[in-house]
Amino acid sequence: MTNTICDGGNRISAASFPHPNLHALWAEVAYVSLDDPIERQVVEQMFVKAPLVLYCVKCGRLHLDWRDGSVRTYAPTPDAPPTTPHS
Ligand SMILES: [Zn+2]
């Protein structure tokens, strides 16, 4: 998901690292499977393999890359104005 054109027309480049609006989606079971202390290399491998969520700051849509070749887009309901995930 290096470049995504949002349904709202916004072109989003996710090529930069770290990207402020690109998130890894981890299941809780993946987190609890880690040994203590958590090693950075192990976390990086989890990040590389995890589904990615790209947030569009213009319209609030979420683009979910399942890492299987499919990307699904989720839009906020019409009565919910876009907000930043960091507010
Ligand atoms: Zn958008």
PDB file of the backbone (N, CA, C, O) and the ligand in Angstrom, with CONECT records:
HET     ZN  A 101       1
ATOM      1  N   MET A   1       0.848  -1.180   0.000  1.00  0.00           N
ATOM      2  CA  MET A   1       0.000   0.000   0.000  1.00  0.00           C
ATOM      3  C   MET A   1       0.888   1.237   0.000  1.00  0.00           C
ATOM      4  O   MET A   1       0.816   2.056   0.916  1.00  0.00           O
ATOM      5  N   THR A   2       1.733   1.376  -1.034  1.00  0.00           N
ATOM      6  CA  THR A   2       2.605   2.555  -1.045  1.00  0.00           C
ATOM      7  C   THR A   2       1.872   3.800  -1.499  1.00  0.00           C
ATOM      8  O   THR A   2       2.127   4.888  -0.982  1.00  0.00           O
ATOM      9  N   ASN A   3       0.948   3.660  -2.472  1.00  0.00           N
ATOM     10  CA  ASN A   3       0.141   4.784  -2.924  1.00  0.00           C
ATOM     11  C   ASN A   3      -1.316   4.363  -2.958  1.00  0.00           C
ATOM     12  O   ASN A   3      -1.663   3.331  -3.532  1.00  0.00           O
ATOM     13  N   THR A   4      -2.140   5.148  -2.357  1.00  0.00           N
ATOM     14  CA  THR A   4      -3.576   4.872  -2.333  1.00  0.00           C
ATOM     15  C   THR A   4      -4.300   6.123  -2.771  1.00  0.00           C
ATOM     16  O   THR A   4      -4.009   7.222  -2.299  1.00  0.00           O
ATOM     17  N   ILE A   5      -5.252   5.949  -3.684  1.00  0.00           N
ATOM     18  CA  ILE A   5      -6.116   7.065  -4.043  1.00  0.00           C
ATOM     19  C   ILE A   5      -7.426   6.839  -3.304  1.00  0.00           C
ATOM     20  O   ILE A   5      -8.161   5.890  -3.577  1.00  0.00           O
ATOM     21  N   CYS A   6      -7.694   7.725  -2.374  1.00  0.00           N
ATOM     22  CA  CYS A   6      -8.872   7.589  -1.544  1.00  0.00           C
ATOM     23  C   CYS A   6     -10.131   7.819  -2.376  1.00  0.00           C
ATOM     24  O   CYS A   6     -10.102   8.539  -3.375  1.00  0.00           O
ATOM     25  N   ASP A   7     -11.217   7.210  -1.963  1.00  0.00           N
ATOM     26  CA  ASP A   7     -12.489   7.402  -2.657  1.00  0.00           C
ATOM     27  C   ASP A   7     -12.882   8.874  -2.694  1.00  0.00           C
ATOM     28  O   ASP A   7     -13.636   9.289  -3.573  1.00  0.00           O
ATOM     29  N   GLY A   8     -12.385   9.658  -1.762  1.00  0.00           N
ATOM     30  CA  GLY A   8     -12.666  11.083  -1.745  1.00  0.00           C
ATOM     31  C   GLY A   8     -11.743  11.866  -2.667  1.00  0.00           C
ATOM     32  O   GLY A   8     -11.837  13.093  -2.719  1.00  0.00           O
ATOM     33  N   GLY A   9     -10.843  11.188  -3.404  1.00  0.00           N
ATOM     34  CA  GLY A   9      -9.961  11.835  -4.360  1.00  0.00           C
ATOM     35  C   GLY A   9      -8.584  12.168  -3.820  1.00  0.00           C
ATOM     36  O   GLY A   9      -7.718  12.611  -4.575  1.00  0.00           O
ATOM     37  N   ASN A  10      -8.365  11.970  -2.553  1.00  0.00           N
ATOM     38  CA  ASN A  10      -7.072  12.284  -1.952  1.00  0.00           C
ATOM     39  C   ASN A  10      -6.053  11.196  -2.298  1.00  0.00           C
ATOM     40  O   ASN A  10      -6.308  10.011  -2.083  1.00  0.00           O
ATOM     41  N   ARG A  11      -4.892  11.604  -2.836  1.00  0.00           N
ATOM     42  CA  ARG A  11      -3.814  10.652  -3.098  1.00  0.00           C
ATOM     43  C   ARG A  11      -2.926  10.595  -1.863  1.00  0.00           C
ATOM     44  O   ARG A  11      -2.398  11.613  -1.415  1.00  0.00           O
ATOM     45  N   ILE A  12      -2.767   9.396  -1.321  1.00  0.00           N
ATOM     46  CA  ILE A  12      -2.002   9.220  -0.094  1.00  0.00           C
ATOM     47  C   ILE A  12      -0.785   8.372  -0.409  1.00  0.00           C
ATOM     48  O   ILE A  12      -0.917   7.252  -0.904  1.00  0.00           O
ATOM     49  N   SER A  13       0.382   8.890  -0.131  1.00  0.00           N
ATOM     50  CA  SER A  13       1.604   8.117  -0.288  1.00  0.00           C
ATOM     51  C   SER A  13       2.020   7.594   1.075  1.00  0.00           C
ATOM     52  O   SER A  13       2.211   8.357   2.021  1.00  0.00           O
ATOM     53  N   ALA A  14       2.157   6.278   1.156  1.00  0.00           N
ATOM     54  CA  ALA A  14       2.575   5.650   2.413  1.00  0.00           C
ATOM     55  C   ALA A  14       4.010   5.175   2.304  1.00  0.00           C
ATOM     56  O   ALA A  14       4.431   4.279   3.035  1.00  0.00           O
ATOM     57  N   ALA A  15       4.776   5.787   1.373  1.00  0.00           N
ATOM     58  CA  ALA A  15       6.140   5.336   1.129  1.00  0.00           C
ATOM     59  C   ALA A  15       7.106   5.790   2.220  1.00  0.00           C
ATOM     60  O   ALA A  15       8.157   5.177   2.408  1.00  0.00           O
ATOM     61  N   SER A  16       6.761   6.854   2.937  1.00  0.00           N
ATOM     62  CA  SER A  16       7.687   7.336   3.960  1.00  0.00           C
ATOM     63  C   SER A  16       7.594   6.491   5.219  1.00  0.00           C
ATOM     64  O   SER A  16       6.562   5.883   5.503  1.00  0.00           O
ATOM     65  N   PHE A  17       8.688   6.462   5.967  1.00  0.00           N
ATOM     66  CA  PHE A  17       8.717   5.744   7.240  1.00  0.00           C
ATOM     67  C   PHE A  17       9.443   6.583   8.261  1.00  0.00           C
ATOM     68  O   PHE A  17      10.544   7.049   7.965  1.00  0.00           O
ATOM     69  N   PRO A  18       8.921   6.803   9.411  1.00  0.00           N
ATOM     70  CA  PRO A  18       7.604   6.382   9.851  1.00  0.00           C
ATOM     71  C   PRO A  18       6.511   7.299   9.309  1.00  0.00           C
ATOM     72  O   PRO A  18       6.706   8.509   9.195  1.00  0.00           O
ATOM     73  N   HIS A  19       5.381   6.725   8.983  1.00  0.00           N
ATOM     74  CA  HIS A  19       4.242   7.472   8.432  1.00  0.00           C
ATOM     75  C   HIS A  19       3.280   7.788   9.573  1.00  0.00           C
ATOM     76  O   HIS A  19       2.938   6.898  10.352  1.00  0.00           O
ATOM     77  N   PRO A  20       2.836   9.042   9.684  1.00  0.00           N
ATOM     78  CA  PRO A  20       1.988   9.408  10.819  1.00  0.00           C
ATOM     79  C   PRO A  20       0.584   8.798  10.787  1.00  0.00           C
ATOM     80  O   PRO A  20      -0.080   8.729  11.822  1.00  0.00           O
ATOM     81  N   ASN A  21       0.126   8.355   9.614  1.00  0.00           N
ATOM     82  CA  ASN A  21      -1.246   7.858   9.523  1.00  0.00           C
ATOM     83  C   ASN A  21      -1.332   6.406   9.056  1.00  0.00           C
ATOM     84  O   ASN A  21      -2.401   5.948   8.653  1.00  0.00           O
ATOM     85  N   LEU A  22      -0.222   5.686   9.108  1.00  0.00           N
ATOM     86  CA  LEU A  22      -0.193   4.270   8.762  1.00  0.00           C
ATOM     87  C   LEU A  22       0.004   3.466  10.048  1.00  0.00           C
ATOM     88  O   LEU A  22       0.961   3.681  10.792  1.00  0.00           O
ATOM     89  N   HIS A  23      -0.911   2.547  10.288  1.00  0.00           N
ATOM     90  CA  HIS A  23      -0.912   1.788  11.544  1.00  0.00           C
ATOM     91  C   HIS A  23      -0.910   0.301  11.236  1.00  0.00           C
ATOM     92  O   HIS A  23      -1.464  -0.139  10.229  1.00  0.00           O
ATOM     93  N   ALA A  24      -0.279  -0.470  12.117  1.00  0.00           N
ATOM     94  CA  ALA A  24      -0.324  -1.924  12.014  1.00  0.00           C
ATOM     95  C   ALA A  24      -1.484  -2.431  12.856  1.00  0.00           C
ATOM     96  O   ALA A  24      -1.755  -1.909  13.938  1.00  0.00           O
ATOM     97  N   LEU A  25      -2.163  -3.447  12.353  1.00  0.00           N
ATOM     98  CA  LEU A  25      -3.306  -4.014  13.050  1.00  0.00           C
ATOM     99  C   LEU A  25      -2.884  -5.353  13.651  1.00  0.00           C
ATOM    100  O   LEU A  25      -2.648  -6.323  12.931  1.00  0.00           O
ATOM    101  N   TRP A  26      -2.793  -5.391  14.956  1.00  0.00           N
ATOM    102  CA  TRP A  26      -2.362  -6.608  15.651  1.00  0.00           C
ATOM    103  C   TRP A  26      -3.504  -7.163  16.466  1.00  0.00           C
ATOM    104  O   TRP A  26      -4.227  -6.424  17.134  1.00  0.00           O
ATOM    105  N   ALA A  27      -3.657  -8.449  16.407  1.00  0.00           N
ATOM    106  CA  ALA A  27      -4.620  -9.107  17.283  1.00  0.00           C
ATOM    107  C   ALA A  27      -3.999  -9.207  18.678  1.00  0.00           C
ATOM    108  O   ALA A  27      -2.780  -9.311  18.816  1.00  0.00           O
ATOM    109  N   GLU A  28      -4.824  -9.174  19.685  1.00  0.00           N
ATOM    110  CA  GLU A  28      -4.307  -9.280  21.054  1.00  0.00           C
ATOM    111  C   GLU A  28      -3.565 -10.598  21.257  1.00  0.00           C
ATOM    112  O   GLU A  28      -2.596 -10.651  22.014  1.00  0.00           O
ATOM    113  N   VAL A  29      -4.008 -11.654  20.593  1.00  0.00           N
ATOM    114  CA  VAL A  29      -3.339 -12.945  20.746  1.00  0.00           C
ATOM    115  C   VAL A  29      -1.915 -12.887  20.198  1.00  0.00           C
ATOM    116  O   VAL A  29      -1.035 -13.589  20.696  1.00  0.00           O
ATOM    117  N   ALA A  30      -1.678 -12.059  19.179  1.00  0.00           N
ATOM    118  CA  ALA A  30      -0.318 -11.905  18.654  1.00  0.00           C
ATOM    119  C   ALA A  30       0.552 -11.195  19.674  1.00  0.00           C
ATOM    120  O   ALA A  30       1.721 -11.541  19.849  1.00  0.00           O
ATOM    121  N   TYR A  31      -0.012 -10.207  20.344  1.00  0.00           N
ATOM    122  CA  TYR A  31       0.752  -9.471  21.350  1.00  0.00           C
ATOM    123  C   TYR A  31       1.113 -10.366  22.531  1.00  0.00           C
ATOM    124  O   TYR A  31       2.262 -10.372  22.972  1.00  0.00           O
ATOM    125  N   VAL A  32       0.157 -11.112  23.040  1.00  0.00           N
ATOM    126  CA  VAL A  32       0.429 -11.924  24.228  1.00  0.00           C
ATOM    127  C   VAL A  32       1.333 -13.116  23.909  1.00  0.00           C
ATOM    128  O   VAL A  32       1.856 -13.756  24.821  1.00  0.00           O
ATOM    129  N   SER A  33       1.522 -13.419  22.614  1.00  0.00           N
ATOM    130  CA  SER A  33       2.406 -14.525  22.249  1.00  0.00           C
ATOM    131  C   SER A  33       3.883 -14.134  22.354  1.00  0.00           C
ATOM    132  O   SER A  33       4.761 -14.993  22.277  1.00  0.00           O
ATOM    133  N   LEU A  34       4.156 -12.829  22.532  1.00  0.00           N
ATOM    134  CA  LEU A  34       5.547 -12.365  22.622  1.00  0.00           C
ATOM    135  C   LEU A  34       6.144 -12.732  23.966  1.00  0.00           C
ATOM    136  O   LEU A  34       5.459 -12.743  24.989  1.00  0.00           O
ATOM    137  N   ASP A  35       7.435 -13.031  23.944  1.00  0.00           N
ATOM    138  CA  ASP A  35       8.152 -13.318  25.183  1.00  0.00           C
ATOM    139  C   ASP A  35       8.623 -12.017  25.810  1.00  0.00           C
ATOM    140  O   ASP A  35       8.817 -11.021  25.113  1.00  0.00           O
ATOM    141  N   ASP A  36       8.803 -12.024  27.109  1.00  0.00           N
ATOM    142  CA  ASP A  36       9.381 -10.894  27.825  1.00  0.00           C
ATOM    143  C   ASP A  36      10.864 -11.156  28.040  1.00  0.00           C
ATOM    144  O   ASP A  36      11.207 -12.301  28.336  1.00  0.00           O
ATOM    145  N   PRO A  37      11.749 -10.215  27.919  1.00  0.00           N
ATOM    146  CA  PRO A  37      11.444  -8.874  27.428  1.00  0.00           C
ATOM    147  C   PRO A  37      11.213  -8.899  25.917  1.00  0.00           C
ATOM    148  O   PRO A  37      11.751  -9.752  25.211  1.00  0.00           O
ATOM    149  N   ILE A  38      10.410  -7.956  25.433  1.00  0.00           N
ATOM    150  CA  ILE A  38      10.087  -7.893  24.012  1.00  0.00           C
ATOM    151  C   ILE A  38      11.293  -7.346  23.245  1.00  0.00           C
ATOM    152  O   ILE A  38      11.840  -6.298  23.588  1.00  0.00           O
ATOM    153  N   GLU A  39      11.692  -8.073  22.205  1.00  0.00           N
ATOM    154  CA  GLU A  39      12.831  -7.654  21.394  1.00  0.00           C
ATOM    155  C   GLU A  39      12.340  -6.839  20.204  1.00  0.00           C
ATOM    156  O   GLU A  39      11.351  -7.189  19.559  1.00  0.00           O
ATOM    157  N   ARG A  40      13.045  -5.750  19.924  1.00  0.00           N
ATOM    158  CA  ARG A  40      12.655  -4.851  18.847  1.00  0.00           C
ATOM    159  C   ARG A  40      12.555  -5.573  17.492  1.00  0.00           C
ATOM    160  O   ARG A  40      11.640  -5.301  16.714  1.00  0.00           O
ATOM    161  N   GLN A  41      13.497  -6.495  17.207  1.00  0.00           N
ATOM    162  CA  GLN A  41      13.477  -7.214  15.924  1.00  0.00           C
ATOM    163  C   GLN A  41      12.222  -8.059  15.777  1.00  0.00           C
ATOM    164  O   GLN A  41      11.681  -8.174  14.677  1.00  0.00           O
ATOM    165  N   VAL A  42      11.749  -8.650  16.868  1.00  0.00           N
ATOM    166  CA  VAL A  42      10.533  -9.455  16.824  1.00  0.00           C
ATOM    167  C   VAL A  42       9.325  -8.559  16.534  1.00  0.00           C
ATOM    168  O   VAL A  42       8.453  -8.907  15.738  1.00  0.00           O
ATOM    169  N   VAL A  43       9.292  -7.402  17.197  1.00  0.00           N
ATOM    170  CA  VAL A  43       8.190  -6.461  16.970  1.00  0.00           C
ATOM    171  C   VAL A  43       8.215  -5.962  15.524  1.00  0.00           C
ATOM    172  O   VAL A  43       7.162  -5.819  14.902  1.00  0.00           O
ATOM    173  N   GLU A  44       9.404  -5.697  14.988  1.00  0.00           N
ATOM    174  CA  GLU A  44       9.506  -5.235  13.604  1.00  0.00           C
ATOM    175  C   GLU A  44       8.966  -6.289  12.634  1.00  0.00           C
ATOM    176  O   GLU A  44       8.298  -5.944  11.660  1.00  0.00           O
ATOM    177  N   GLN A  45       9.248  -7.567  12.890  1.00  0.00           N
ATOM    178  CA  GLN A  45       8.730  -8.631  12.025  1.00  0.00           C
ATOM    179  C   GLN A  45       7.203  -8.710  12.114  1.00  0.00           C
ATOM    180  O   GLN A  45       6.529  -8.954  11.114  1.00  0.00           O
ATOM    181  N   MET A  46       6.670  -8.501  13.311  1.00  0.00           N
ATOM    182  CA  MET A  46       5.217  -8.489  13.463  1.00  0.00           C
ATOM    183  C   MET A  46       4.628  -7.334  12.677  1.00  0.00           C
ATOM    184  O   MET A  46       3.585  -7.483  12.040  1.00  0.00           O
ATOM    185  N   PHE A  47       5.291  -6.174  12.716  1.00  0.00           N
ATOM    186  CA  PHE A  47       4.812  -4.999  12.001  1.00  0.00           C
ATOM    187  C   PHE A  47       4.827  -5.247  10.495  1.00  0.00           C
ATOM    188  O   PHE A  47       3.895  -4.858   9.791  1.00  0.00           O
ATOM    189  N   VAL A  48       5.880  -5.890  10.001  1.00  0.00           N
ATOM    190  CA  VAL A  48       6.004  -6.146   8.565  1.00  0.00           C
ATOM    191  C   VAL A  48       4.899  -7.090   8.073  1.00  0.00           C
ATOM    192  O   VAL A  48       4.430  -6.960   6.943  1.00  0.00           O
ATOM    193  N   LYS A  49       4.489  -8.029   8.912  1.00  0.00           N
ATOM    194  CA  LYS A  49       3.499  -9.024   8.515  1.00  0.00           C
ATOM    195  C   LYS A  49       2.060  -8.625   8.837  1.00  0.00           C
ATOM    196  O   LYS A  49       1.122  -9.201   8.287  1.00  0.00           O
ATOM    197  N   ALA A  50       1.881  -7.655   9.713  1.00  0.00           N
ATOM    198  CA  ALA A  50       0.532  -7.306  10.174  1.00  0.00           C
ATOM    199  C   ALA A  50      -0.259  -6.585   9.092  1.00  0.00           C
ATOM    200  O   ALA A  50       0.323  -5.876   8.271  1.00  0.00           O
ATOM    201  N   PRO A  51      -1.581  -6.756   9.079  1.00  0.00           N
ATOM    202  CA  PRO A  51      -2.413  -5.929   8.204  1.00  0.00           C
ATOM    203  C   PRO A  51      -2.178  -4.452   8.520  1.00  0.00           C
ATOM    204  O   PRO A  51      -1.905  -4.083   9.663  1.00  0.00           O
ATOM    205  N   LEU A  52      -2.289  -3.617   7.490  1.00  0.00           N
ATOM    206  CA  LEU A  52      -2.027  -2.190   7.646  1.00  0.00           C
ATOM    207  C   LEU A  52      -3.308  -1.392   7.536  1.00  0.00           C
ATOM    208  O   LEU A  52      -4.199  -1.726   6.755  1.00  0.00           O
ATOM    209  N   VAL A  53      -3.390  -0.347   8.317  1.00  0.00           N
ATOM    210  CA  VAL A  53      -4.527   0.567   8.264  1.00  0.00           C
ATOM    211  C   VAL A  53      -3.985   1.949   7.927  1.00  0.00           C
ATOM    212  O   VAL A  53      -3.178   2.508   8.670  1.00  0.00           O
ATOM    213  N   LEU A  54      -4.437   2.496   6.798  1.00  0.00           N
ATOM    214  CA  LEU A  54      -4.037   3.832   6.373  1.00  0.00           C
ATOM    215  C   LEU A  54      -5.222   4.774   6.578  1.00  0.00           C
ATOM    216  O   LEU A  54      -6.302   4.549   6.032  1.00  0.00           O
ATOM    217  N   TYR A  55      -5.018   5.813   7.358  1.00  0.00           N
ATOM    218  CA  TYR A  55      -6.058   6.776   7.685  1.00  0.00           C
ATOM    219  C   TYR A  55      -5.955   7.974   6.755  1.00  0.00           C
ATOM    220  O   TYR A  55      -4.874   8.539   6.589  1.00  0.00           O
ATOM    221  N   CYS A  56      -7.077   8.368   6.145  1.00  0.00           N
ATOM    222  CA  CYS A  56      -7.123   9.558   5.286  1.00  0.00           C
ATOM    223  C   CYS A  56      -7.541  10.743   6.140  1.00  0.00           C
ATOM    224  O   CYS A  56      -8.652  10.780   6.668  1.00  0.00           O
ATOM    225  N   VAL A  57      -6.642  11.708   6.273  1.00  0.00           N
ATOM    226  CA  VAL A  57      -6.931  12.872   7.108  1.00  0.00           C
ATOM    227  C   VAL A  57      -7.959  13.798   6.466  1.00  0.00           C
ATOM    228  O   VAL A  57      -8.554  14.633   7.147  1.00  0.00           O
ATOM    229  N   LYS A  58      -8.174  13.654   5.145  1.00  0.00           N
ATOM    230  CA  LYS A  58      -9.116  14.541   4.455  1.00  0.00           C
ATOM    231  C   LYS A  58     -10.567  14.131   4.668  1.00  0.00           C
ATOM    232  O   LYS A  58     -11.438  14.989   4.809  1.00  0.00           O
ATOM    233  N   CYS A  59     -10.835  12.835   4.694  1.00  0.00           N
ATOM    234  CA  CYS A  59     -12.233  12.396   4.760  1.00  0.00           C
ATOM    235  C   CYS A  59     -12.505  11.396   5.889  1.00  0.00           C
ATOM    236  O   CYS A  59     -13.661  11.055   6.142  1.00  0.00           O
ATOM    237  N   GLY A  60     -11.475  10.933   6.557  1.00  0.00           N
ATOM    238  CA  GLY A  60     -11.676  10.023   7.676  1.00  0.00           C
ATOM    239  C   GLY A  60     -11.804   8.565   7.281  1.00  0.00           C
ATOM    240  O   GLY A  60     -12.031   7.714   8.141  1.00  0.00           O
ATOM    241  N   ARG A  61     -11.662   8.251   5.978  1.00  0.00           N
ATOM    242  CA  ARG A  61     -11.745   6.842   5.565  1.00  0.00           C
ATOM    243  C   ARG A  61     -10.537   6.059   6.087  1.00  0.00           C
ATOM    244  O   ARG A  61      -9.447   6.600   6.272  1.00  0.00           O
ATOM    245  N   LEU A  62     -10.774   4.776   6.313  1.00  0.00           N
ATOM    246  CA  LEU A  62      -9.712   3.849   6.679  1.00  0.00           C
ATOM    247  C   LEU A  62      -9.530   2.866   5.544  1.00  0.00           C
ATOM    248  O   LEU A  62     -10.499   2.254   5.093  1.00  0.00           O
ATOM    249  N   HIS A  63      -8.301   2.702   5.073  1.00  0.00           N
ATOM    250  CA  HIS A  63      -7.972   1.752   4.013  1.00  0.00           C
ATOM    251  C   HIS A  63      -7.216   0.606   4.679  1.00  0.00           C
ATOM    252  O   HIS A  63      -6.121   0.795   5.209  1.00  0.00           O
ATOM    253  N   LEU A  64      -7.805  -0.566   4.646  1.00  0.00           N
ATOM    254  CA  LEU A  64      -7.240  -1.715   5.358  1.00  0.00           C
ATOM    255  C   LEU A  64      -6.633  -2.692   4.353  1.00  0.00           C
ATOM    256  O   LEU A  64      -7.339  -3.287   3.539  1.00  0.00           O
ATOM    257  N   ASP A  65      -5.305  -2.844   4.427  1.00  0.00           N
ATOM    258  CA  ASP A  65      -4.557  -3.772   3.573  1.00  0.00           C
ATOM    259  C   ASP A  65      -4.333  -5.058   4.356  1.00  0.00           C
ATOM    260  O   ASP A  65      -3.567  -5.087   5.318  1.00  0.00           O
ATOM    261  N   TRP A  66      -5.016  -6.130   3.929  1.00  0.00           N
ATOM    262  CA  TRP A  66      -4.937  -7.396   4.655  1.00  0.00           C
ATOM    263  C   TRP A  66      -3.676  -8.185   4.337  1.00  0.00           C
ATOM    264  O   TRP A  66      -3.478  -9.273   4.879  1.00  0.00           O
ATOM    265  N   ARG A  67      -2.813  -7.654   3.460  1.00  0.00           N
ATOM    266  CA  ARG A  67      -1.553  -8.318   3.070  1.00  0.00           C
ATOM    267  C   ARG A  67      -1.793  -9.596   2.281  1.00  0.00           C
ATOM    268  O   ARG A  67      -0.896 -10.431   2.164  1.00  0.00           O
ATOM    269  N   ASP A  68      -2.982  -9.754   1.747  1.00  0.00           N
ATOM    270  CA  ASP A  68      -3.270 -10.907   0.891  1.00  0.00           C
ATOM    271  C   ASP A  68      -3.644 -10.434  -0.516  1.00  0.00           C
ATOM    272  O   ASP A  68      -4.204 -11.194  -1.306  1.00  0.00           O
ATOM    273  N   GLY A  69      -3.329  -9.177  -0.816  1.00  0.00           N
ATOM    274  CA  GLY A  69      -3.647  -8.614  -2.110  1.00  0.00           C
ATOM    275  C   GLY A  69      -4.952  -7.839  -2.128  1.00  0.00           C
ATOM    276  O   GLY A  69      -5.300  -7.237  -3.144  1.00  0.00           O
ATOM    277  N   SER A  70      -5.674  -7.846  -1.024  1.00  0.00           N
ATOM    278  CA  SER A  70      -6.935  -7.115  -0.985  1.00  0.00           C
ATOM    279  C   SER A  70      -6.829  -5.913  -0.046  1.00  0.00           C
ATOM    280  O   SER A  70      -6.210  -5.978   1.016  1.00  0.00           O
ATOM    281  N   VAL A  71      -7.451  -4.818  -0.474  1.00  0.00           N
ATOM    282  CA  VAL A  71      -7.542  -3.608   0.336  1.00  0.00           C
ATOM    283  C   VAL A  71      -9.017  -3.234   0.417  1.00  0.00           C
ATOM    284  O   VAL A  71      -9.682  -3.087  -0.609  1.00  0.00           O
ATOM    285  N   ARG A  72      -9.518  -3.084   1.613  1.00  0.00           N
ATOM    286  CA  ARG A  72     -10.911  -2.676   1.824  1.00  0.00           C
ATOM    287  C   ARG A  72     -10.919  -1.277   2.408  1.00  0.00           C
ATOM    288  O   ARG A  72     -10.061  -0.919   3.216  1.00  0.00           O
ATOM    289  N   THR A  73     -11.894  -0.495   1.990  1.00  0.00           N
ATOM    290  CA  THR A  73     -12.016   0.875   2.484  1.00  0.00           C
ATOM    291  C   THR A  73     -13.270   1.007   3.336  1.00  0.00           C
ATOM    292  O   THR A  73     -14.339   0.520   2.969  1.00  0.00           O
ATOM    293  N   TYR A  74     -13.128   1.663   4.461  1.00  0.00           N
ATOM    294  CA  TYR A  74     -14.238   1.886   5.381  1.00  0.00           C
ATOM    295  C   TYR A  74     -14.408   3.393   5.553  1.00  0.00           C
ATOM    296  O   TYR A  74     -13.451   4.112   5.841  1.00  0.00           O
ATOM    297  N   ALA A  75     -15.629   3.850   5.374  1.00  0.00           N
ATOM    298  CA  ALA A  75     -15.917   5.282   5.477  1.00  0.00           C
ATOM    299  C   ALA A  75     -16.724   5.554   6.739  1.00  0.00           C
ATOM    300  O   ALA A  75     -17.538   4.731   7.158  1.00  0.00           O
ATOM    301  N   PRO A  76     -16.489   6.724   7.344  1.00  0.00           N
ATOM    302  CA  PRO A  76     -17.298   7.074   8.506  1.00  0.00           C
ATOM    303  C   PRO A  76     -18.752   7.303   8.083  1.00  0.00           C
ATOM    304  O   PRO A  76     -19.022   7.626   6.926  1.00  0.00           O
ATOM    305  N   THR A  77     -19.660   7.138   9.000  1.00  0.00           N
ATOM    306  CA  THR A  77     -21.066   7.377   8.678  1.00  0.00           C
ATOM    307  C   THR A  77     -21.251   8.850   8.373  1.00  0.00           C
ATOM    308  O   THR A  77     -20.496   9.682   8.875  1.00  0.00           O
ATOM    309  N   PRO A  78     -22.256   9.194   7.547  1.00  0.00           N
ATOM    310  CA  PRO A  78     -22.430  10.597   7.147  1.00  0.00           C
ATOM    311  C   PRO A  78     -22.604  11.566   8.320  1.00  0.00           C
ATOM    312  O   PRO A  78     -22.246  12.738   8.203  1.00  0.00           O
ATOM    313  N   ASP A  79     -23.140  11.105   9.429  1.00  0.00           N
ATOM    314  CA  ASP A  79     -23.349  12.007  10.558  1.00  0.00           C
ATOM    315  C   ASP A  79     -22.141  12.116  11.470  1.00  0.00           C
ATOM    316  O   ASP A  79     -22.196  12.809  12.485  1.00  0.00           O
ATOM    317  N   ALA A  80     -21.041  11.437  11.124  1.00  0.00           N
ATOM    318  CA  ALA A  80     -19.828  11.505  11.942  1.00  0.00           C
ATOM    319  C   ALA A  80     -18.764  12.255  11.167  1.00  0.00           C
ATOM    320  O   ALA A  80     -18.170  11.691  10.249  1.00  0.00           O
ATOM    321  N   PRO A  81     -18.500  13.533  11.512  1.00  0.00           N
ATOM    322  CA  PRO A  81     -17.477  14.300  10.788  1.00  0.00           C
ATOM    323  C   PRO A  81     -16.096  13.699  11.028  1.00  0.00           C
ATOM    324  O   PRO A  81     -15.842  13.114  12.081  1.00  0.00           O
ATOM    325  N   PRO A  82     -15.192  13.847  10.033  1.00  0.00           N
ATOM    326  CA  PRO A  82     -13.841  13.311  10.198  1.00  0.00           C
ATOM    327  C   PRO A  82     -13.138  13.937  11.393  1.00  0.00           C
ATOM    328  O   PRO A  82     -13.242  15.140  11.631  1.00  0.00           O
ATOM    329  N   THR A  83     -12.444  13.131  12.116  1.00  0.00           N
ATOM    330  CA  THR A  83     -11.616  13.616  13.226  1.00  0.00           C
ATOM    331  C   THR A  83     -10.277  12.926  13.109  1.00  0.00           C
ATOM    332  O   THR A  83     -10.176  11.850  12.519  1.00  0.00           O
ATOM    333  N   THR A  84      -9.260  13.528  13.660  1.00  0.00           N
ATOM    334  CA  THR A  84      -7.959  12.894  13.620  1.00  0.00           C
ATOM    335  C   THR A  84      -7.912  11.796  14.675  1.00  0.00           C
ATOM    336  O   THR A  84      -8.520  11.932  15.737  1.00  0.00           O
ATOM    337  N   PRO A  85      -7.196  10.709  14.394  1.00  0.00           N
ATOM    338  CA  PRO A  85      -7.131   9.633  15.380  1.00  0.00           C
ATOM    339  C   PRO A  85      -6.309  10.028  16.599  1.00  0.00           C
ATOM    340  O   PRO A  85      -6.319   9.318  17.604  1.00  0.00           O
ATOM    341  N   HIS A  86      -5.601  11.143  16.526  1.00  0.00           N
ATOM    342  CA  HIS A  86      -4.717  11.544  17.624  1.00  0.00           C
ATOM    343  C   HIS A  86      -5.343  12.612  18.506  1.00  0.00           C
ATOM    344  O   HIS A  86      -4.671  13.137  19.394  1.00  0.00           O
ATOM    345  N   SER A  87      -6.627  12.954  18.286  1.00  0.00           N
ATOM    346  CA  SER A  87      -7.235  14.017  19.100  1.00  0.00           C
ATOM    347  C   SER A  87      -7.805  13.472  20.378  1.00  0.00           C
ATOM    348  O   SER A  87      -8.354  14.227  21.181  1.00  0.00           O
TER     349      SER A  87
HETATM  350 ZN    ZN A 101     -10.005  10.393   1.860  1.00  0.00          ZN2+
END
